[in-house]
Amino acid sequence: MLEVKSMAEFMASGESPDVLFWVGCAGSFDQRAQKITKAFVQILNKVGVSFAILGKEEMCTGDPARRAGNEFLFQMMAYNNIQVLNGYNVKKIITTCPHCFNVIKNEYPALGGNYEVIHHTVFLQQLINDGKLVLKDGGAFKGTKITYHDSCYLGRGNGVYEAPREVLQALDVELVEMKSCRSKGLCCGAGGAQMFKEEEAGTTRVNFKRTDEAIETGANIIASNCPFCTTMLVDGVKNREKEEAIKVMDIAEMVALSLKDQ
């Protein structure tokens, strides 16, 4: 049983957590992404980070609405979230979704929401560097050939390339880069609200093309940092009938499996 307290519970006992974990819609409702949420909570509990979630008070950030062109709906959702966050005097937010990360960090300030927002891969890197997160020697992924997918919103959108790779290196894996990586990374096909609409006519799906690049590296695991990307890459692997040979995992899931017993 995972121990997770809400901001309301903290406030009721006259306390406040160090960070708010913004779970996001995918992390809350998508069965695959829920595993990422659980893995990250397991890590937070293991290292003793004082954190809370909003629970039922958390609404969608409005990112898909804005990307799809519904500015009115975006502002309604954003203002509602900002009101809740400011009501709890939230200062620091961690999220496992680059879409939530980007919109809260870069677009909420214009509406009165100013917070320190950290993506979970950066937070994991900080914990490892500070010696708070101790990984097993010769852990679950030692020597495993892994390729890492740069999500658009974390990579090109916010310039975060090294932190996720440093976390993977700490797992003692063999990191092999795809043809399109870092600032030349290739979209998985889900961003910009594409996740929620039918694709336009073409010869192939973007996620199939991206998955093919990953398969070409010979990696056994495709490491991801985004629930949307994870979904698209899992679909791509299934399309190529490679589910037995290649797994798609969020970096938090890999770290959770590599935690040293203390």
N, C-alpha and C positions, 0 to 999 in steps of 0.2 A: 504493500500500500504506500503510495507516494504522499509525502506530507507537503501540502500546498495551502497557504493561508491567503485570504483575500485582503485587499486594502481596507475593506470595511471592518474585517476582524481585527486588523492591526489598530485601526483607529478606535475601535470599541474598547481596546485594552490600553489606550493611551500611548501606543508605541508607533514607530514608523520604520519601515524596512529601508535598507540601503539602496535597493533597486526595485524597479517595477519590471516584471517580465511581461512584455506584450505578446500574448500568445498568437493573435491573428486568426482570421477565419479558417485558413487551411489547417493550422495547428490545432484548432478547436474541433472542426467538423469532418475533415478529410481523414479517413481511416489510416491511410499511409502516413500522412503528416503527423497524426497523433503520436506515432512511434517516435518521431523526432522530438516532439514536445516532452514526452516521457523521458527520453534519453537525456535531454538538457536539464530537466528538473532533477533527475538522478545525480547529475554532475554538480548542480548547485547545492543540493543537500549534502553531497559527499564532502565538498570543500567548505561547507559551513557559511555560504553566502546568505545573508538576510534578504529575502526577496518576497514579493507578493504579486498576485495577479488581480485584475479587476473583476474577473469572473463574469457574472451576468451584466455588469455595468460596461463591459467592453463591447463597442460596436465596431463594425468594419471601418477601417481608416478612410474609406471613400476613394482610395487609389483607383480601383477598376472603373468607378463612375467617372472620375476626371479623365482617365485615359480614353474612355469611350465617348467623351464629349459632353457628359451630363454634369456641367459645372454646378448647377443648382443643388443637385443631390449631393455632390462632393462637399460643398460648403455646409450643408445641413449636418452631414455626418461628422465632418471635421469639427465644427463648432460644438456639437454635442460631446465629442470626445475631449476636446480642450477644456470644456466646462468641468467635466468629471476629473480630469488630470489636475487641473489647477485647484479644484476643490480639495483634493488630497495633498496639494502642495508637492506634487511629484517633481523631482529634479533629474533623475537618471533612469533611462529606459533601456532595456535590452530586448532584442527581438530576434527570432530565428528566421524571419522573412525579410529579404532585401527590399521588397515592395513596401512593407510597413516601415522599415528602416528609412528608406529614401523619403517617403512622403512626410513622416513625422519630423525627420531631421531637417529637410530642406523646404518643405511647403507649409507646415503648420506655423512657423514663426510669423508669417505674413498675416495670420489670423489670430495671433495672440498666444500661440503655444510654443514656448521656448524651453527646450529640454536638452540634456546631454543624451544623445542616442547612440547606442553601440550595437553593432551586429554581433551575433553570438560567436562567430569565428574569431573576431578581434578580441572579444572578452576571454575566450578560451586561450588564445595566444598570451594575453596578459597574465592569466592565472598560471600558465606553464612557466613563463619568464620569471614570475615572482616566487616560484617554488611552491605555490599553493596547490597546484594540480600535479600530482605525482602519478606517472604512468609506469606500467609494468615493464621490466627489462625483458626483451624478447617477447613482447606482448602479442595480442591476437593478430596483428597485421605485419609483424616483422618480416621484411624482405618481400612482401606481397607487391606485385606490380600494380600500381594505381595511377589513374589519370584523373586530373582535376578539371571540372567545368567551371569557367568563370561566368557567373550569372551577370546579365547586363546591368542590373541596378546596383550591384555591389562593385563590379569591375569598372566598366566604362562610365557608369553613372556616378560613382563616388571614389574611384581610384584605389579601391582596396584589392590589391593583388597578392601581396606577400604574406599577410597574416594567416590566411587559410593554408597556404603552402608550408609555412613554418610549423603549423600544428601537425600537418601530415608528416613532415620531416621528423618531428618529435616522436611520432609513432614508429619511426625506423622503417618506413616503407621505401620501395623503389618507385620514385615519382617520374612518370613519363608524360611529356607534354603532347597535347594534340597539335595538329597543324595550325589551327586557329586558336590562339590563346592570348591571355593577358589583354592588352588594348586592342588586339585584333581578334578577340574572341567572337564566337558565332552564337547568336541567339538560339535558345531552345525552341522558340516559337510560341511561348505563352505570354510574354510581356505585352504591355500596352493594351491590356484587356483582350488580347487575342485568345486567351484561355477560354473566353466565354462566347466565342462566335465561330461560325464555320469559316474554314480557310478559303481563300480565293483560288481560282483555277490555276493549275500549274502542273509540273511533271512529277514533283515529289513534295513531301512535307518537310518543313524545316527541321523538325525533331528527328526525322529519319536521317537526314543529311548529317546532323550533328552527331547522332549516335554512331553513324558509319565512321566518322573521324575518330571517335573514342575506340571503336572496335579495331581500327587500323593500328592503334598503339600496342595492341596485344595485352592490354591491361585486364586484370580479373575483376577490378572494382572501379566504377566511375564514382568519384567523390563529388558531392554536390553541397551547396550552401543555401538552397532555396527550395521550398516545398513545390512551387510550380515547376521548376527545372527537374526536380526529382520525378514528378508525374510524367513529364514529357519524355525524359530519358528512359524511364521504365517502359513506357509505351514503345519507344524506339527499339529497345532491346527485345521486347516481345515480338515486334514486327519482324525482326531478323532471326527469331527463334533461338536466342542466345541466353535465355533465362538461367540455364544450368551453369553456363560458363562465366557469365558476367553479372555481378550484382551492382545495383545503384544504391549508394548509402550517403546519408548526410554526414558531414564531419562530426557532428555531435554524437551520432550513433556509434561512430568508430571510436571516439574518445571514451564513451560510456563503457564500451566493451574492453577498453584497455586500462581502466582505472586500477591502480594498485590497492590491494587490501591494506587498510591501515589499522 
